[in-house]
Amino acid sequence: MPASPSAPRKRHWRKRLFALHRWVGVYLGVPLFVVCSSGALAVLGHEWDWLADPARRVERSEVRWDAVGRTLERELSHLTFTAVDAPVEPGHPVVAFGASPRGQLQHVLLDPETGEVRARRSVLTVQVYLRQFHKTFVAPYGLYLVTLLGFALLVSALTGIVVHRRFWRHLLRLRVGQGVRVLVADAHRTLGAWSFLLAVIVAVTGVWYFAEALARDTADASVEPEPPTLDAARLAALGPAPEPLPMGALVEAATRAMPDLDVRRVLPPQEANDPVRVDGRTGALLVRARASRVYLDPYSGEVMGTQRAEDLGLLARWSDTADPLHFGDFGGLASKLVWLVLGILLSIAVLAGPALAELRRRQRTKRATGARVRFLRPAVLVSAGVSMLGLIAAVVASAFGYSGTLIRGQPPATAAAGPLSVGPWRVVVGEHREPDDARGALIVRPLGDGRASWADASIVDADGEAHAIEHGRTWLASEDARTLRIETHDGVRHEAPLSFAPAEVGEARTALREAALDEPALEPPTYVLIFIFALLLFELAGVLFWLWLAWRASSRGGDSPGREAASPEPAPELVESMP
């Protein structure tokens, strides 16, 4: 029977797909390995910390929010908390995310039932570092670099499943003892088939993260609804330092408003007009723990708004579904372990792809010219070299840049002004700068009970320019600062002159102590630093192993002894899916 006229066209179409699949594997396989393998490890980020840190292991997991709130409000009132999380799994503590007056981010670990403080830790944990490394390579604009690789992974997965026909025949096929060539081919196909679904899931969600970041950074757009806020009249009526309700009372008010809410996180207000947000789960499947929420007036407990995951629009619902799918935490520890295993299989399959491509190049060259290929292509070496340099740069950035202000907070105080009376408030202003810096962070700390509530604050310099105080600080040299200016919610402006004294002087030292601006920084636990170093070695080992494998495939063909004299034609199992 004559061949169908469409057969050459079909073969041509599959040949193009195979070329695209091979191109992605050769030039982006090593960076994809780094992303996939770090993502697989990040799935169990909380569990790595739990295993290494005894303070994270508790017997009780039922949260008493009133006890937790009392501890935070009485024993740790000098810290500013951004979120308080319920245990991620049974046996884990409550974790409060906060910042010291000097801006050092930290975790406070609390017993869920008694609220007792078990430990205070630097924010640099295994879980945090793995997420940051996987998400951004700990580099500026790294989020775009990583999420762009999501497109590459999606293309690789879809073209692979098309060009490798009858992939189900390879699900249990992994031959050893027949040479590197056969082993690499089987590993690429078999492990790729097993991890195909995960590859598509993480690739699609990665593409979504790219679109989300692009919309946020270029158009300030978000699928998150705008939260309600307290108006100026309400804030003016509350006075200069209103006392918020206890956390337990606010959680109770949230559960009254949404009785089926399983509370997983409480977010205190960060600005004077912010509500308290209580996040949790209701009956919706495959959504993150913040998809359902209640907004509350922090001073009266009045419900200002609610959101149920079941009522979200399609785009907002997908946004809350992407994280559980990407990290596999929708089914607790069991689903995380599945994602870990599949992620490791995917990483090996991704790493085997470029080596297999080099092997096929060697076979084609040998068939055409009879010459043996001795070296890898320059572009392949550049890809591997860039990946290794990126790994080293990420760890260097972690050790020096990333662990600077973000991990350790502002440097120790060099000078202080106050306590000052500025209208109804008493404040201390601390200057924190390195010896060689021309300016430092001027941190404004209100004293007394309650949360200081004002509409606007700034420091006026010698030229009369006002430098806005955002998140409690502005950047200015103390010798240039002249006046602290604060405006109330009803438009009344208060000012006080600034006079700084060196931090070692008795009055300045007392002011810094009263404002808790002299609290020493927390050092990251040793096990975290060891893990970061081990992660670098693991990723480098993978890249170097691939280089060795590709070099061996190129220079020796991966054949076992005695097979060099065999036919130069590629083995059928290597080409049965090639066009």
N, C-alpha and C positions, 0 to 999 in steps of 0.2 A: 504494500500500500504506500503510495507516495506521501511524503511528509506534508503536514498541514502548512499552508502559506503563513500561518501565524506563528509557527514554531520558531523561525529565526528571530522574529520580532520579540517573542517571549523570552528567548535566550538572551537577547540584547538587553531587555529590560532587567532581567535578573543579574546580568553581568554588571550593569550600572549600580544596582543595589549592593552587590558584593564589593565593588570598588569603594563605595561610600562607607560600608561597614569596615572594610580593611583600613581605610584612611583614618577613620576615627580611632580605631584601635592602635594604629602605629603612632600617631602624633599626639593623641590625648589619653592613651591607655594608662600611662604612669600617673599623671595628675588625677585621673579618675580612681585609680587604686588608692591614692592618699585620701581622697574624699570618702570613698566607700568604706575603707577600713576604719578610718576615724569615726565615721558615722555609726558603724557597727558597734564600736566600743562605747560611743556616747549613749547608746540605747540604755546601758546599765550604769549610767553616770552616778546616780544616787546610790546604787548598790556597791560600787567601788568604794565610795566614801564610807558607807555603812560597815563594810568589811574592815577597813583600815582604822577607823576612829571609834574607840569604845564609847565615847560620849554620844554617839548617834544610835546606840542600841538601847532600846527601852522595852519594858515589859508590857506597858499599857498603850493603847492606841486611840481610845475614846477621848475626845477632846472636851475639856471643860473650859469654855472660852472665858468665863468669868475669872477663873484662877489664872489663866494665861494673861489676861488683860491687867489684872492687879499687879502681877510681877513687872510687866512692861511699864506700867504707869507709875509705880512706886520705886522700884529698884533701878530702873533703867530710863528714867525720865529725861536724862541728858542726851539720849540717842534719838535720832529722828527715824521713824520706821516707815518704810514704803509699802510693806506687805507682810502679812503673817499667814503662813501656810500650814494647813493640817498635814498630818503624816502622809507621805506619798504611798507608803505601804505599811501594813501591820509591823510593829517593831521599830518603826522610825519615829523620831521626835517631831514636835512642832518646830518649825524654823521661821524665825522672824528676821526679815531683811531690813537692815538699818544702816545708818551712817553716823559716825562720831561727829562732834562739833567741828573737827578739822577735816571732815569729808571722807574719812576712811570707810569704805563699804565693808560690811561684816555680816555674819550670820550669828544669831543668838539661838542656841539649841535649848529647848524647854521640854520638861516632862509634860505630856499631854494632859494628865489628870491633875497633878498638883501645881503645875505652872512653874516648878522649880527650875532655875537656870542650871543647865548641865554644863554648858561651856559657851564661850564666845570664840568665834573663829574668823580669820580673815576670809574675805569673799573668794579668794583664790582657792577653790576646791577642785577635786578631780572632775566633778560634774560640770562645774562652771567652765573650767579650762577646755574640757572635751567639746562642750557645746560651742565655745568661741572658736576653737581650732577648726572644728568641722564646718562651722558656719562662715567664718571669715578668714581662716588661716592667720588670725591675729594680725591682720594687715589693713591699712587704709583701703577702702573700697573693695575689701576682700569678699564681702557679701556678693557683689556682682560677679566677681571671678568664679566663686563657687557655684552660684545659681546658674551662670551661663553654662557650666559643665553639665547641668541638668538637661539642657538641650542635647548635648553630645551623648549622654547616657541614654536618653530616649531614642535618639536615632540609632544608636548601636543596638539597643534591645530589639527594636522593631525590625530593623533590617536583618539582624541575626536570625530572628525566628522565621523570616521569610526565606532567606537564602539557604539556611540549613534545614532542608526539607525533612519531613518525618523525624522531627527532633525527639519524639517519644521513644524512638528506638535506642537513644543514647542515654536514657535516664539512669540506667544501671550499668553503663559501659565505661570502665576505667581499667585499661590494660597496663600492667607493669611488666617489666622484663623484656619489652620489645623495642627498647630505645627511647631516647628523649623525644624524638619526633612524634611517635604514636602517643606517648603519655601526655605531651602538651596538647595535642589535638583532642584527645578524649577529655582532658580536664577542661578545656575551653568549652566544648560542646555540652558535656554532661553537667558541669556546675552552672553553666549559663542557662541550661534548660530548667534546672531546679530553682534557680533564683530569678527567672524571667519575670514572674509576677511582682516580686519585690522591686526589681529594677524599674519596671514601669511605674509602680506606685511612687517610689522616691524621686524618679525623674519628673513625673507630672507635678508632684508637690513642689519640687525644686524650681520648676518653671513658674509655678504660681508665686513662690517667694520672690523670684526675680520681678515679676509683674507688680507685685505688691510693693516692693521696695522702690521700683521706678516710679510708680504712681505717687508714693509718699514723698519722695525726694524731689520730684519735678513739679508736681501739681498740688502737693500737700493734701492728696486725696486718700481716703480710707473707707473701708466698708464698715468700720466700727461706728456705731451711732454716737452722736455728740452727747456727753453726759449732762445732766442738769447742773445748775450752779445756784449758789445763794446770791441774792441780789444785794446791792449796796445798802438799801434801807434796812434789810434784815441784819446785815453785818454791823451797821452803825448802832442798831438797837442792842446788839449783844455786848457792846463795850470793847475796851482795848485788849482784854485778855480773857475771853470766855472759857469756861471749863466744859470740855466735851463729856458726853455720857460715857460710862464705863463700857468696855468692849463687850462684856457679857450681855448688857442691856441692849446694845445695838444689834448683836447677833440674834437675840430673842425677838426684837422688833422685826428683823428681816424674815425670820421663820414664821412669824405670825402673818406677814404679808404674802409669803410663798410657802405654805405648809410642807410641801414635798421637797423643799430645797435641802440637799445634803451639803452643808457649808464646807468649802474647801479652802477658802482664802478670804481674808479681811484686808482691805486697802484703806488705811487712814488717809485723811485729806493732806495734800502737799501744799496747797495754797489756801489762803483764807476763805475763798469762796467755793472750795471743793466740797462735795459731799463725801460721806463714807460709802464705800462700795463693798458689798458682801457677795462674793462669787460662790457658785456651787453647781451641783448636778441635779437635774430633775429626771424625767423619764426618757429623755432623748438619747438615742444611741450614737456612738461614734462622734462625739463632740468633746472638746477640751473642757476643763473644769470651770472655765470662766464664761461659758456660753449662756448660762442663766445667772442673773444677778439682780440685786436690789440696791437702789440708791437711797441713802438716808441723810436727813439733816443731823449732823454730828452732835448738835446741842439739844435737840428736842426728841430725836428718834422718829420724826415724821417721815413717812415714805415719800420720796421725791420722784421716784420712777422705778419701773421694773422691766426686765427683759427675760423672756423665756426662750430657750433654744428651739422649742417646738414651733414658735411663731416667727422665727427669723426668715428673711427672704432667701432666695436660692444662693446668691453670691455670699451673703453674710454667713449662711449655714456652711457653705463650702470652706470659708475661711476658718471656721471653728473645727472643721473636720480634718483639715490638712495636717495639723500637728499630730493628732493621734495616729493617723495613717503613716506619716513620715517616720515617727519614732517608735511606733508599735506599742504604745503604752495603753491601748484601749482595753486590753484584757488582763492588766496587771502583770505580775512577774512572768506568767506563762507566755503571754504574747511577746514580751520583751525578749525572752530566751529564744523564741522562734525567729524574731527579727535579727538577733545577734548571730545565730547559726547561718541563716540565709544571707546576712550581710557579709559574713566571712567567705561563704561560698562565692558570692558575687565578686568580692575583691580578688579572689584567686582566679576566677574566670576572666576578669578584666585584665589581670596581669599576664595571663597566658595568651591573650589575644595578640599583643604586639610580637611576642616571641614566635607565635605560629605564623604571623605575617612575614617575619624575617626568614623563617624556614622555607616558606613557599617561594619567596624571592630567590633564595639560594637554588631551589630546585628548578625554577624557570631559567635562571641564568646558566645553570649547568646543562640543561637540555639544549639551550640555544647555542652556547659557545663551547661547552665542554670544560669551561674553567670553573674553579671552585671560588666562591665568594669568601673573602677573608675578613672583611671589616663591615661593621654596621654603617648604615647611611648616616651622614652628618646630621641630618634633621632629627633622626632618632636619638642620637647622642645629645643633641641640644635639648630635646624634650626631657630626657632623663636628667641632664645637668641642671636645667631650670627647676625641675621638681626637687632635686636635692638641695639646691641653693634656697628654694622657698622653704623647705623644712627647717634648714638651719636658721634662716632669717626669722621664722615664726618663733622658734625657741629663744633666739636672742632678743626679739621684741618682747617676749613674755618675761624674760629675766630682767630687762632693763626698762624698756618703755612702758609696756602694758602693766608691769607691776609697780610703776612709779606712783603717780597721783591717784590713779584709780584704785590700786590695791593698798597703798600705804597712806593715802590722804595727803594733805598739804604738809610741808616741812614744819618743824617745830617753830614756835613763835619767836620772833626777833624783837617785837615791841608790842605795847598794848596801850589803849586809851580807855579810861573809865574806872569804875562804873559811872555812866553818864545818865542824867535825867533828861529825857527828850519827851516833852509832854507828859503823858501818863505812863511812859515806859522807862525802865532802867535797862541799859544795855552796856555791853563791853565790846570794843572793837579790837581784834587782834590782827597783827600783821604777821604773815607767814611767807618767807621767801628764802631762796638759796643765797649763799654769800655773794655769788657773782651776778645775781639777777638785778636788773635795774628797778624792777617793781615786783611786788608780791601780791598774794591774795589777802585782801582786807575782809575778814570774817566778822559779821555783825551778829552778836549773840544776845537775845533778850533774856533778862533774868526774871525770877518770880514764878508764881504758879499760873496755870492756864496757858493756852496757846496765844502768843502775841498776834494780834490781828490789826493789820494796817493796809491801806490801799496802795501805797507806793513808798519806796525808800531809795535814797541815793546819797552819795558822798560828793561834795562839791570841792573841786581842786582850787589851786591858787589863781587860775585863770578864770574862775567862775563857771567852769564846765561841770555839769552834773553827770556822775557815773552811776548808772542804775545798779542797784543791788539785786541780783537774781540768785535764787537758791541760797540766800544768806551771805553772798560774797560778791565782791567786785575786784578788779585788778588795777592796783594803783600803788605807788610808793607812799609810805607813811609821811615822808617829808613834804609831799605834794598835797596831802589831804588836809582840808581846812574845816569843813563843816559837815555834820551828819544831819540829813534832812529827812523827815518822815511825815507823810500825809495820811490823815485819817479817812475813813470811808465817807464822812460827810464833808470832805474838802478842806478841813482845817490843817494848816501846815505848821510843824514844829521843827525847830532847829537847835543844835547844840554845837559849840566849837570843839574841835578835836585837838588834843595835846597828847602826843605819844611819849612814852618812857620806855627805855630798854627793858626787855623781858626779865633781866636779872634784878632789876630794882624792886625793892620790897613791895611797893604799892602795885606795880604792874604785875608782879608775880602773883599777888593775892587776887587781882582781878582775873587773871588767866585761870587760876584755880577755881574761882567761883563760877566762871563760865565753862569749866571743863575743857578749856582749850589747850591745857597742858597734858592731857591724857596721852600716854605713849601709844604708838601704833602697834597693832597686832601683827605678829610674824606668821606667814603661811606655815602650816604644819609640814614637817620634814617629809612625810609620806607623799605629799602633793608634789614637791620638788623632785622626788625620786620618780614618781609616776611620769612627770613631764619629760624627764631625761629618758626614761624607758620608752615612752611613746616615740621620741625622736629615733632611738635605736631601732625600734620595731619598723617604723616607716622607712628608714634608710636601708634596713636589711631587706625589705621587700623590693625596693628600687634596685639595690645592688644584685640581689638574686635574679631579678629580671634581666639586668645587663649581662650577667654571667650566662643565663639561659639563652638569651638572644645571640650572644657572641658564640656560644658553643654550637647553636643551631646554624649560624652563618658560616663558621669556620670548619666545622666537622660534620654538619648535617644532622647531628643528634643521633647518628647511627651507633648501634652497639658493635663490638668487635666482630669482624667477619661479614658485616653487611655492606661494606664499602664497595665490594665488587658486584653487588646486585644491580639490577637494572636501574638506570637513572630516572626512569619514569616514577612519578609520585605514587605512593601507595593508594589503592582505591579508596580506603577509608578517609583519606585526606581530601579527595577531590570529588567524592560522590555528590556533594552539594554545590561544587563550583560550576560555573557556566562553561 
